């Protein structure tokens, strides 16, 4: 409803409360952005807004919220206003699956997105495939999603763990050495990531030790003592969110930053900002970065979204931005909201530069529905001359095809309904 006669109607109050909640990073479930119109195009967005991965999820929601608002300014999707319904998976697989059923069966969404937690994203795939709903995974990395267990309706925006490991392993060996210690989360993402690192490291003649710990682990003292005794050349902190931050803080407290280098797949900007400057170090992958000289669309995007979110966008904002636009592009090409038609339309569709926000022909590969995006390898550092968000220097760009290998090598056998 609108405001009339100085009275704020319930719908308006709900919208303002939702916007305020997102701005304060205190998100209730469900969170809804609704544009005016009688027949909205509904996108369900499932993420762990509470729990150890919440900072990453909140960035994705911020990116999705802003993108939906921009799309609605230009007519929505197929002339229909876009409605974003955000549900909190609470970093729990059962909850995530329950929310997927709710969004599809009760809210009648046209597409589903989620989850940051790879295990939850994987579980949601079973629901969306059964229901025939287009599903885009913005930020869950475990390989089977677009590998051995790929589905006709599921596409992924972030990299696979195999892609990230392939992109950075050589740089870590060259700069630090072949003796590694892993601290890895004991769930789908961590298991596939470490397996890929080990394969690449051993091919280069390296050796390793490590521990697998709970995803929300907070005390790393025993593992760090074990790591210190092993005397590795590099510590790979594969944890995510709050767990990675706590591990980094304890790494510094133990005085290990003087003797052991840091590096690995992902050290996301949300986490880099939350650790001591001694831990703002090492060589990592960034799946997208706001400072890409020579790519005009990136600057346009950064200048537009930064005032709305109060900072430079991170890879998580980009993942949501690309994912929402991918749904729009699929629907427009298919001229339909049918899941099967949109999936066919999105396969091998090259994203426009103002959507991909990186150089080259970026597309969701037909053979496995994995986005063939660039991977930026470089060094994390304390805030530089460009301000608080200047935390990474790109040293090499690896294309998606270089890092991923062939679609056939992933084990994906793409089968569409007849």
N, C-alpha and C positions, 0 to 999 in steps of 0.2 A: 504494500500500500504506500501511498504518498502522504506527505504532511498536508493537512488541510485545516484551516481555521486555527492555526497555531498549535494543533494537536499532533504529536508524533505517534503514528500508528504502529501496531505491533511488528509488522514486517520490517519497517524502517529501523525500529529499535534493535531487532535481531541482527540486521546487517551491520549496524554501527558497533554492536557488541562484538561481533565476529571480527571486524576490521581492527578494533582496539586490541583484541586478544592476540591477533597475529603480530601487530606492532610491538607488543610487549613480550612476545615469545611465550605466552601462556595460552596454549591452544586447547580449546574444548572440542569434544567430538560429538556430533559432526560439525564441521566448519563449512559454511555454504557461501559462495559468491553467486548471486543471481542477477541476471540482467532482465530488463523489462521485456515482456513478450509472453504469448500464450503457449507456445510450443518450444520450450528450450531444448537445446542439444546438451545432454547431461554427460559430464565426465566424472567418474568416481576416482578418488585419489586416496590410496591406502598407504600410510606411512607410520613409523614408530615415533609419534610426536612426544610420547613420554618414554623414558628408559635411556639406556646408555648411548643410543644412536640418535637422540632427539635433536641435537644441534644440526646434524646433517639433514634430518627430515624437515626441520623447520625451514632451512634454506630452500629445499625443494618446494615446500608449500608456498614460500614467498615468491619463488620464481613462477610457479603455476598461477598464483593469484594475479600477479602483475601481467602475465601473458594473456590470461583470459580477459582481463580488463581491456588490454590493447586490442585484442581480436574483436571484442564487442563494440569498440569504437568504430570499427570499419565494417560492421554488418554481421558479425558473428560467423557461424559455420552454416553454409547453405541457406543464408538469410535468416537463420534462427539464432536467438541469443544463446550464449553459452552459460551453463550453470555448472559450477565446480562444487562437488560434494566431497569433503575431506573427512576421512575416518581414521582414528588412531588404532593402529595394530598393537600398540603397547609393547612392541618387540616380542610378541607371542604368536606362534604359528596358528594355534587354534582360534585366537581372536581375529587374526588377519583373514582366515578362511571364512569365519562367521560374517565379518564385515563385507567380504566379497559377495556372499550370498545375499545379504541385505541390500547392497547397492544394485545388484542385478534383478533380484526377484521382487523387491518392494519399491525401490526408487526408479527402476527401469532405465538405468544408465545406458548410453550409447557406446561407451568405452570405459575401460578400467586402466588405472596406472598404479604401480607399486610393486615392490616394497624396497626400501633401503636394505633391509635384512634379506640376504639372498635366500635363506631357507624359507622365509615367508613368501617371497616372490615366487619361488618354485612351487610352493603349495597352492598359492592362488591360481597358478597356471592351470591346475587341474579343474578348478571351478570355471574359469573363463572359457577353456576349450570345450567343456561339456555344454556350456550355455551358448557357445558360438559368438562370444563378445570379443571385439578387438581389445588386445591387452598390450600395453607398452610398459616395459620395465625401465624406468628412468635410471635407477642407481643400484641395482642388485647384480653383483659381478660373477657369481659362481658359474663355471663353464657349461654345465648341462642345460641351462636355460636356452641357449642357442646352440647347443651341442647335441649330445646323445639323446636328450629328452626334449628336443625342440618341438614346438607346436605351430600349426599353420596360422594361428591367430595371435601369436606372441612375437613381439619385436623388442629389441633391447637397445637403449641409447648409450649407456656407459660401456666401458670395455669389458672383455672377459678377463679373468685372472691370467690366462695364458698370454694375452696381448700385453698386459702390463709387465709381467715377468720377462717376456721376450724383449721388451723395449729397453729395460734398465739393467738386466743382468750383466751384460758386457761392460757397461760403464762402471758398475760397482767393482767388478773384478779388476778392471784396468786401474782404477783409482785407489782401491783399498786392499785388494788381495782376495785369495780364494778360501779363506777359513772363515766360515760364517756361523752365527748363532741366531736362531729364529725364536721369536716370541709370537705365537700365533693363536688366534681365537679358534676354539674347538667347535666349529659349525661349518656349514657348506662353503662359505667364502674362504675361510682360513685354510680348510683342507685342500681345496683345489689350488689356492694361491701357493701354498708351501710346496705342494707336489710339483707345480710348474717351475718354481725356483730351483728346487732340488734337481730336477731333470736338466735344466740349463746349466746349473753350477757343476754338476758331475760331468757334463759333456766338456767342460773347460778344465777338468782335472781338480775340482775343488772338493772340500770336505765340510761337514757341518755337524752341529748339535742343536738342540732346541727343546722347547716346551710348548705343548698345546694347553691352553687355559680357557676357562669359561668366558663367554663373550662379554660379560659384565664384571670381570675380575677387577679387584681394586688393590690387592696387596701383591706386589711383584718381588718382594724382598728375596724369597727363596730362589726364584728363577734368576734374578740378577746376580745373586751370589754364585749360582751355577755358571752363569755366563762369564762372570769375571774370572772364575777359575779356568775356564776353557781357553781364555785369552784369544778371542776371535779378532780378525781384522775388522769386521763390520758386524754390527747388531742390526738385524732386520726386525723392526717392531711392526708386525702385521696386524696388531689390534686396531680397533676402530673407535671413534667417538671418545667417550669419557674414559674408557679403559686405556686407550692409547695415550691420552693426556696423562693419566695417573702413572703409567709406566714411564713416560718421558720425565716426569717430575722426579720420580724415584731414581731413575738413571742418573740424573744430575746430582741428587742428594747423596748418592753413593760415590760420587767423584769419578764416575766412569767416563764422562765426556772428554777427559784429558787423554785417555788411553785407547778408546774404542770408537771407531767411526760409526755414524748412523746412515742408514739407507734402506731402500726397499721399494715397494710398489706405490702405496698411497700414503701421503702425509697431508691431509686435506687442510685447506686454509682455515676452516673453522677450528681445527685442532692446533695448527701452528700458532694461532693467536693466543692460545690458552696455556702455552708452556713457557718455561724460563728461556731467556735468550740463548743460554748455553745449549739448549735442545732444539733451537731453531736452526737446524743444520742438516747436512747430509744430502745425498743425491736420491731423487725420487721421480715418480711420474706425476704430471698434472694432466688430467683428462680434458681440461680446458683451462685457459688462463686469460685474464682480462687485458693483459698487456701484450698484444700481438701487432707490432709495427708492420705496416704494409697491408693490413686487412681492414679496409675502411668500415665494413659492416660491424666489426667488433667495437670500434670506438663509438659508432652511432648507438649501438645497444647499450654499452656501458654508460654513456652520457645520459641515456633515457631512463634506465632503471635505477641508477645509483641514488638519485634524490629520493626515490620512493622507498628504498630499503635502508638508506642511511649508511651505505658502504659500497665498495666495489663488489660486483657479483662474483660468486665463486663457481666452481665446476658444478656444484649442486643446483645453483640457479639455472645454469646453462642446460643441465640435463632435463629439468622440468620445462624450460622454454622450448627446447627442441621437441620434446615428447608431445606437448600440447599442440604445437604447430604441425607435427607429423600427423596427428589425428585430423586436423583441419585439411591438410593437403590430401590425405587419403580420401576423405569424404568428398572434397571438391573434384578430385579426379574421377572417383567412382560415381559421382552425382547420386550418392546414396548413403544412408546410415547403416546399411546391412554389413554385419561384421565380415562376412566372406568377401563381399565386393570391395570393402575398404582394405582388407588384407592383400588381395591381389593388386590393388592400385598402389599400395605402399611399397611392394616388393620391387627393389632396384630403382625406385624413384630417387633421382638426384635432387638433394635439397638445395633450394636457392641460397645464395651466399648470405642473405639477411636472416636465414633460418639456421644454417650450419654454423655460422660465425667462426669459420676457419677456412684456410685456403684449400683448393683442390675440389674434386668431385666427391662429395660426401653423400653416401647412400646407405639404406638398409639393404644389405646384400640378399638377393633372392634365395640363395642356397641355404641360408641359416637365419636370416632376419636380424643379423648383427650389424649395427651401425659401423661402417668403415670410416671411423673418424681418426684424426691425427692424435698422436700421443706426444706430449711435451716432456722431455727428459731434461732435468737441470738441478740446480742447487737451491735448497731452502736457506734463507738467511734472515737475520733480524731486520726490522723495518728499515727500508732504504730511503733515498732522497725523495721518492714519489709519495711517501707517506705511510700510514699504518697498514695499508693493504699491499705495499711493495715488499713481498716476502719470498719471491721466487725469481730466479733468472733462468730463462730458457736457453739451454746449450745445444740441444738437438731436437729435431722434429722427426718422428717416425710415423709413417703412414699406417693406416689400419691394415692394408693389405700386407705390408712388410711384417707387421707384428702378428697377424692372425693366421697366416698361411691360407690354404684353400678351404672353402666351405666343406669339401669332402673330408678333410683331415679332422674336422671337429666332431665327426660322427653323426652329424645331423642328417636325417633322411626326411626331407620335407614332404608331407602328404596333406593334400587339401581334400575336404569333403567333395564328393561328386554331386 
